[in-house]
Amino acid sequence: MAKILRRAKDGCADDIKVCGIYVYHVFEPLATTRMSALGALKDTDAFICSRGLEPNDQQLVKNMLVDWQLYEHGWLVTTGESGRFRNETLFYYKCQMGDCGKYRPVALDLLESPAKVEK
């Protein structure tokens, strides 16, 4: 069966984004977006490096995004074969699941508000 995707939603049913990029997750069987809609896989590490973060901060962001893959047209959040996230913090925060919506991940601030790169 082909993977079927859905744009991730917050508690008010609004689409969620990270760094201005829509977030998707596997949602079977009701979704209509197919994997091909995401476009080509991009280099997540290069994207993180382009944000102008210090090496320690880059590692914090990479740890937060361990379940996330960056594509041309969106982020894809996946689980392992066990069906569990390795780090659900960001996805649960953005989707406002449980009381996770109260606690903004520090690494998200680093990712969305990177330090200025000196030239």
N, CA and C atoms as an extended XYZ file, in Angstrom:
357
Properties=species:S:1:pos:R:3:atomname:S:1:resname:S:1:resid:I:1 pbc="F F F"
N         0.836       -1.183        0.000 N   MET     1
C         0.000        0.000        0.000 CA  MET     1
C         0.879        1.243        0.000 C   MET     1
N         0.570        2.196       -0.833 N   ALA     2
C         1.339        3.434       -0.921 CA  ALA     2
C         1.128        4.271        0.331 C   ALA     2
N         2.188        4.977        0.723 N   LYS     3
C         2.059        5.886        1.858 CA  LYS     3
C         1.172        7.050        1.447 C   LYS     3
N         0.245        7.383        2.309 N   ILE     4
C        -0.627        8.518        2.068 CA  ILE     4
C        -0.346        9.539        3.156 C   ILE     4
N        -0.211       10.785        2.757 N   LEU     5
C         0.185       11.833        3.687 CA  LEU     5
C        -0.939       12.807        3.961 C   LEU     5
N        -0.801       13.522        5.063 N   ARG     6
C        -1.730       14.570        5.439 CA  ARG     6
C        -0.922       15.713        6.020 C   ARG     6
N        -1.343       16.953        5.731 N   ARG     7
C        -0.715       18.079        6.406 CA  ARG     7
C        -1.043       17.994        7.885 C   ARG     7
N        -0.024       18.196        8.700 N   ALA     8
C        -0.224       18.175       10.144 CA  ALA     8
C        -1.035       19.402       10.559 C   ALA     8
N        -1.868       19.228       11.557 N   LYS     9
C        -2.765       20.284       12.034 CA  LYS     9
C        -2.523       20.537       13.516 C   LYS     9
N        -2.793       21.784       13.932 N   ASP    10
C        -2.730       22.084       15.358 CA  ASP    10
C        -4.096       21.851       15.991 C   ASP    10
N        -4.253       22.197       17.252 N   GLY    11
C        -5.493       21.962       17.967 CA  GLY    11
C        -6.684       22.731       17.426 C   GLY    11
N        -6.438       23.751       16.596 N   CYS    12
C        -7.523       24.518       15.982 CA  CYS    12
C        -7.742       24.114       14.531 C   CYS    12
N        -7.150       23.006       14.125 N   ALA    13
C        -7.249       22.466       12.767 CA  ALA    13
C        -6.573       23.344       11.722 C   ALA    13
N        -5.613       24.169       12.147 N   ASP    14
C        -4.819       24.964       11.211 CA  ASP    14
C        -3.577       24.173       10.813 C   ASP    14
N        -3.133       24.351        9.569 N   ASP    15
C        -1.902       23.708        9.112 CA  ASP    15
C        -0.730       24.229        9.933 C   ASP    15
N         0.220       23.352       10.212 N   ILE    16
C         1.407       23.798       10.940 CA  ILE    16
C         2.601       23.880       10.000 C   ILE    16
N         3.523       24.769       10.366 N   LYS    17
C         4.744       24.982        9.594 CA  LYS    17
C         5.925       25.065       10.551 C   LYS    17
N         7.099       24.740       10.043 N   VAL    18
C         8.363       24.966       10.727 CA  VAL    18
C         9.256       25.692        9.745 C   VAL    18
N         9.734       26.857       10.135 N   CYS    19
C        10.540       27.716        9.262 CA  CYS    19
C         9.781       28.055        7.980 C   CYS    19
N         8.480       28.233        8.088 N   GLY    20
C         7.665       28.601        6.938 CA  GLY    20
C         7.367       27.462        5.979 C   GLY    20
N         7.711       26.232        6.362 N   ILE    21
C         7.540       25.060        5.500 CA  ILE    21
C         6.475       24.153        6.120 C   ILE    21
N         5.485       23.742        5.317 N   TYR    22
C         4.421       22.882        5.815 CA  TYR    22
C         4.968       21.568        6.340 C   TYR    22
N         4.269       21.009        7.326 N   VAL    23
C         4.634       19.736        7.943 CA  VAL    23
C         3.592       18.683        7.555 C   VAL    23
N         4.074       17.493        7.172 N   TYR    24
C         3.211       16.383        6.777 CA  TYR    24
C         3.513       15.174        7.658 C   TYR    24
N         2.554       14.279        7.749 N   HIS    25
C         2.772       13.005        8.426 CA  HIS    25
C         1.973       11.935        7.702 C   HIS    25
N         2.370       10.685        7.896 N   VAL    26
C         1.668        9.568        7.272 CA  VAL    26
C         0.307        9.448        7.948 C   VAL    26
N        -0.729        9.401        7.132 N   PHE    27
C        -2.099        9.377        7.645 CA  PHE    27
C        -2.921        8.490        6.734 C   PHE    27
N        -3.080        7.255        7.107 N   GLU    28
C        -3.812        6.327        6.273 CA  GLU    28
C        -5.112        5.961        6.973 C   GLU    28
N        -6.182        5.756        6.326 N   PRO    29
C        -6.383        5.740        4.886 CA  PRO    29
C        -7.095        6.984        4.340 C   PRO    29
N        -7.271        8.026        5.145 N   LEU    30
C        -8.167        9.115        4.755 CA  LEU    30
C        -7.536       10.250        3.947 C   LEU    30
N        -6.239       10.380        3.915 N   ALA    31
C        -5.611       11.529        3.263 CA  ALA    31
C        -5.571       11.384        1.747 C   ALA    31
N        -5.376       12.514        1.073 N   THR    32
C        -5.340       12.501       -0.389 CA  THR    32
C        -3.969       12.853       -0.951 C   THR    32
N        -3.074       13.391       -0.143 N   THR    33
C        -1.747       13.771       -0.625 CA  THR    33
C        -0.852       12.545       -0.701 C   THR    33
N        -0.183       12.362       -1.824 N   ARG    34
C         0.717       11.224       -1.982 CA  ARG    34
C         2.169       11.682       -1.811 C   ARG    34
N         3.065       10.720       -1.583 N   MET    35
C         4.482       11.025       -1.358 CA  MET    35
C         5.057       11.901       -2.454 C   MET    35
N         4.655       11.695       -3.689 N   SER    36
C         5.207       12.463       -4.806 CA  SER    36
C         4.912       13.955       -4.663 C   SER    36
N         3.895       14.318       -3.894 N   ALA    37
C         3.542       15.726       -3.710 CA  ALA    37
C         4.606       16.487       -2.938 C   ALA    37
N         5.461       15.782       -2.213 N   LEU    38
C         6.507       16.452       -1.438 CA  LEU    38
C         7.702       16.856       -2.287 C   LEU    38
N         7.848       16.283       -3.464 N   GLY    39
C         8.986       16.609       -4.312 CA  GLY    39
C        10.225       15.843       -3.887 C   GLY    39
N        11.368       16.367       -4.254 N   ALA    40
C        12.644       15.688       -4.009 CA  ALA    40
C        13.087       15.845       -2.553 C   ALA    40
N        13.742       14.814       -2.054 N   LEU    41
C        14.330       14.847       -0.719 CA  LEU    41
C        15.471       15.862       -0.714 C   LEU    41
N        15.523       16.685        0.325 N   LYS    42
C        16.590       17.675        0.474 CA  LYS    42
C        17.489       17.287        1.640 C   LYS    42
N        18.626       17.941        1.737 N   ASP    43
C        19.602       17.658        2.780 CA  ASP    43
C        19.251       18.456        4.041 C   ASP    43
N        18.719       17.772        5.044 N   THR    44
C        18.315       18.438        6.290 CA  THR    44
C        19.514       19.040        7.002 C   THR    44
N        20.648       18.331        7.008 N   ASP    45
C        21.843       18.864        7.669 CA  ASP    45
C        22.296       20.168        7.026 C   ASP    45
N        22.253       20.232        5.703 N   ALA    46
C        22.644       21.467        5.005 CA  ALA    46
C        21.677       22.595        5.352 C   ALA    46
N        20.387       22.283        5.460 N   PHE    47
C        19.396       23.291        5.839 CA  PHE    47
C        19.702       23.832        7.235 C   PHE    47
N        20.010       22.944        8.166 N   ILE    48
C        20.324       23.363        9.532 CA  ILE    48
C        21.580       24.227        9.540 C   ILE    48
N        22.603       23.809        8.806 N   CYS    49
C        23.844       24.592        8.727 CA  CYS    49
C        23.606       25.970        8.122 C   CYS    49
N        22.674       26.068        7.193 N   SER    50
C        22.395       27.352        6.536 CA  SER    50
C        21.742       28.358        7.477 C   SER    50
N        21.289       27.912        8.647 N   ARG    51
C        20.618       28.790        9.598 CA  ARG    51
C        21.610       29.606       10.424 C   ARG    51
N        22.905       29.361       10.270 N   GLY    52
C        23.925       30.161       10.953 CA  GLY    52
C        24.063       29.853       12.432 C   GLY    52
N        23.890       28.590       12.805 N   LEU    53
C        23.964       28.196       14.210 CA  LEU    53
C        25.363       27.741       14.594 C   LEU    53
N        25.668       27.877       15.868 N   GLU    54
C        26.915       27.339       16.416 CA  GLU    54
C        26.839       25.813       16.363 C   GLU    54
N        27.990       25.119       16.300 N   PRO    55
C        27.979       23.649       16.218 CA  PRO    55
C        27.170       22.967       17.324 C   PRO    55
N        27.268       23.428       18.565 N   ASN    56
C        26.491       22.812       19.655 CA  ASN    56
C        24.995       23.003       19.437 C   ASN    56
N        24.617       24.187       18.965 N   ASP    57
C        23.211       24.465       18.683 CA  ASP    57
C        22.717       23.645       17.501 C   ASP    57
N        23.579       23.445       16.499 N   GLN    58
C        23.208       22.599       15.362 CA  GLN    58
C        22.864       21.201       15.837 C   GLN    58
N        23.640       20.662       16.786 N   GLN    59
C        23.386       19.319       17.282 CA  GLN    59
C        22.062       19.256       18.033 C   GLN    59
N        21.743       20.287       18.808 N   LEU    60
C        20.452       20.329       19.499 CA  LEU    60
C        19.296       20.285       18.499 C   LEU    60
N        19.434       21.038       17.412 N   VAL    61
C        18.391       21.071       16.374 CA  VAL    61
C        18.306       19.717       15.672 C   VAL    61
N        19.451       19.127       15.352 N   LYS    62
C        19.448       17.808       14.698 CA  LYS    62
C        18.768       16.765       15.582 C   LYS    62
N        19.023       16.813       16.876 N   ASN    63
C        18.382       15.874       17.803 CA  ASN    63
C        16.869       16.081       17.822 C   ASN    63
N        16.427       17.337       17.763 N   MET    64
C        15.001       17.640       17.753 CA  MET    64
C        14.345       17.131       16.467 C   MET    64
N        15.068       17.205       15.354 N   LEU    65
C        14.522       16.837       14.043 CA  LEU    65
C        14.857       15.406       13.622 C   LEU    65
N        15.204       14.560       14.567 N   VAL    66
C        15.642       13.205       14.234 CA  VAL    66
C        14.578       12.422       13.457 C   VAL    66
N        13.302       12.723       13.672 N   ASP    67
C        12.215       12.021       12.969 CA  ASP    67
C        11.709       12.793       11.750 C   ASP    67
N        12.372       13.865       11.390 N   TRP    68
C        11.904       14.765       10.327 CA  TRP    68
C        12.799       14.652        9.104 C   TRP    68
N        12.169       14.633        7.920 N   GLN    69
C        12.904       14.657        6.653 CA  GLN    69
C        12.427       15.885        5.879 C   GLN    69
N        13.359       16.600        5.276 N   LEU    70
C        13.024       17.798        4.518 CA  LEU    70
C        12.920       17.463        3.037 C   LEU    70
N        11.806       17.854        2.443 N   TYR    71
C        11.572       17.691        1.009 CA  TYR    71
C        11.371       19.059        0.386 C   TYR    71
N        11.328       19.097       -0.932 N   GLU    72
C        11.112       20.353       -1.656 CA  GLU    72
C         9.892       21.130       -1.178 C   GLU    72
N         8.813       20.410       -0.887 N   HIS    73
C         7.543       21.076       -0.584 CA  HIS    73
C         7.048       20.835        0.831 C   HIS    73
N         7.897       20.360        1.718 N   GLY    74
C         7.446       20.184        3.091 CA  GLY    74
C         8.334       19.279        3.918 C   GLY    74
N         8.072       19.313        5.218 N   TRP    75
C         8.712       18.414        6.164 CA  TRP    75
C         7.851       17.157        6.274 C   TRP    75
N         8.475       15.996        6.364 N   LEU    76
C         7.759       14.749        6.615 CA  LEU    76
C         8.215       14.215        7.968 C   LEU    76
N         7.259       14.034        8.877 N   VAL    77
C         7.545       13.482       10.200 CA  VAL    77
C         7.185       12.009       10.155 C   VAL    77
N         8.136       11.159       10.516 N   THR    78
C         7.927        9.713       10.431 CA  THR    78
C         8.247        9.045       11.764 C   THR    78
N         7.785        7.827       11.899 N   THR    79
C         8.137        7.001       13.051 CA  THR    79
C         8.969        5.835       12.541 C   THR    79
N         9.661        5.192       13.443 N   GLY    80
C        10.442        4.015       13.072 CA  GLY    80
C         9.535        2.821       12.861 C   GLY    80
N        10.138        1.662       12.632 N   GLU    81
C         9.367        0.437       12.420 CA  GLU    81
C         8.498        0.099       13.619 C   GLU    81
N         8.914        0.566       14.780 N   SER    82
C         8.146        0.301       16.001 CA  SER    82
C         6.861        1.134       16.052 C   SER    82
N         6.761        2.125       15.172 N   GLY    83
C         5.605        3.011       15.194 CA  GLY    83
C         5.730        4.132       16.204 C   GLY    83
N         6.924        4.280       16.789 N   ARG    84
C         7.161        5.311       17.798 CA  ARG    84
C         8.168        6.334       17.291 C   ARG    84
N         7.993        7.569       17.755 N   PHE    85
C         8.956        8.620       17.457 CA  PHE    85
C        10.206        8.405       18.300 C   PHE    85
N        11.345        8.827       17.770 N   ARG    86
C        12.560        8.862       18.574 CA  ARG    86
C        12.586       10.143       19.401 C   ARG    86
N        11.988       11.219       18.858 N   ASN    87
C        11.872       12.477       19.599 CA  ASN    87
C        10.590       13.171       19.132 C   ASN    87
N         9.537       13.007       19.890 N   GLU    88
C         8.229       13.551       19.500 CA  GLU    88
C         8.008       14.994       19.933 C   GLU    88
N         8.949       15.576       20.643 N   THR    89
C         8.762       16.890       21.275 CA  THR    89
C         8.251       17.953       20.313 C   THR    89
N         8.914       18.168       19.189 N   LEU    90
C         8.532       19.235       18.270 CA  LEU    90
C         7.172       18.955       17.626 C   LEU    90
N         6.959       17.734       17.152 N   PHE    91
C         5.692       17.398       16.501 CA  PHE    91
C         4.526       17.568       17.470 C   PHE    91
N         4.674       17.066       18.673 N   TYR    92
C         3.606       17.194       19.667 CA  TYR    92
C         3.382       18.656       20.049 C   TYR    92
N         4.456       19.426       20.158 N   TYR    93
C         4.321       20.849       20.471 CA  TYR    93
C         3.539       21.568       19.371 C   TYR    93
N         3.955       21.386       18.127 N   LYS    94
C         3.305       22.086       17.012 CA  LYS    94
C         1.852       21.649       16.837 C   LYS    94
N         1.554       20.371       17.108 N   CYS    95
C         0.184       19.867       16.985 CA  CYS    95
C        -0.643       20.127       18.241 C   CYS    95
N        -0.011       20.653       19.272 N   GLN    96
C        -0.678       20.956       20.546 CA  GLN    96
C        -1.296       19.703       21.167 C   GLN    96
N        -0.538       18.631       21.159 N   MET    97
C        -1.020       17.362       21.702 CA  MET    97
C        -0.768       17.316       23.207 C   MET    97
N        -1.808       16.964       23.952 N   GLY    98
C        -1.676       16.902       25.406 CA  GLY    98
C        -1.246       18.257       25.946 C   GLY    98
N        -0.375       18.224       26.937 N   ASP    99
C         0.121       19.505       27.444 CA  ASP    99
C         1.471       19.878       26.830 C   ASP    99
N         1.871       19.178       25.757 N   CYS   100
C         3.122       19.497       25.058 CA  CYS   100
C         3.066       20.883       24.423 C   CYS   100
N         1.872       21.351       24.085 N   GLY   101
C         1.728       22.668       23.470 CA  GLY   101
C         2.136       23.807       24.377 C   GLY   101
N         2.292       23.530       25.656 N   LYS   102
C         2.686       24.565       26.616 CA  LYS   102
C         4.194       24.795       26.638 C   LYS   102
N         4.953       23.821       26.145 N   TYR   103
C         6.400       23.833       26.325 CA  TYR   103
C         7.126       23.905       24.988 C   TYR   103
N         7.461       25.116       24.568 N   ARG   104
C         8.163       25.327       23.302 CA  ARG   104
C         9.585       24.778       23.401 C   ARG   104
N         9.980       23.906       22.478 N   PRO   105
C        11.349       23.371       22.515 CA  PRO   105
C        12.390       24.481       22.293 C   PRO   105
N        13.425       24.473       23.106 N   VAL   106
C        14.504       25.454       22.987 CA  VAL   106
C        15.126       25.385       21.594 C   VAL   106
N        15.287       24.172       21.072 N   ALA   107
C        15.900       24.003       19.757 CA  ALA   107
C        15.054       24.618       18.643 C   ALA   107
N        13.743       24.736       18.849 N   LEU   108
C        12.898       25.392       17.854 CA  LEU   108
C        13.219       26.877       17.780 C   LEU   108
N        13.445       27.488       18.923 N   ASP   109
C        13.863       28.897       18.922 CA  ASP   109
C        15.187       29.060       18.180 C   ASP   109
N        16.105       28.139       18.389 N   LEU   110
C        17.391       28.196       17.682 CA  LEU   110
C        17.194       28.077       16.179 C   LEU   110
N        16.324       27.166       15.767 N   LEU   111
C        16.095       26.922       14.345 CA  LEU   111
C        15.389       28.086       13.669 C   LEU   111
N        14.366       28.630       14.316 N   GLU   112
C        13.564       29.672       13.689 CA  GLU   112
C        14.122       31.080       13.881 C   GLU   112
N        15.022       31.258       14.837 N   SER   113
C        15.627       32.572       15.071 CA  SER   113
C        17.141       32.418       15.171 C   SER   113
N        17.761       32.023       14.082 N   PRO   114
C        19.215       31.745       14.153 CA  PRO   114
C        20.023       33.016       14.396 C   PRO   114
N        21.193       32.809       14.994 N   ALA   115
C        22.121       33.922       15.216 CA  ALA   115
C        22.617       34.441       13.870 C   ALA   115
N        22.959       35.694       13.825 N   LYS   116
C        23.499       36.307       12.612 CA  LYS   116
C        24.881       35.717       12.317 C   LYS   116
N        25.117       35.392       11.064 N   VAL   117
C        26.416       34.889       10.653 CA  VAL   117
C        27.283       36.089       10.307 C   VAL   117
N        28.438       36.201       10.964 N   GLU   118
C        29.324       37.326       10.684 CA  GLU   118
C        30.089       37.070        9.406 C   GLU   118
N        30.205       38.119        8.602 N   LYS   119
C        30.902       37.989        7.314 CA  LYS   119
C        32.295       38.540        7.401 C   LYS   119
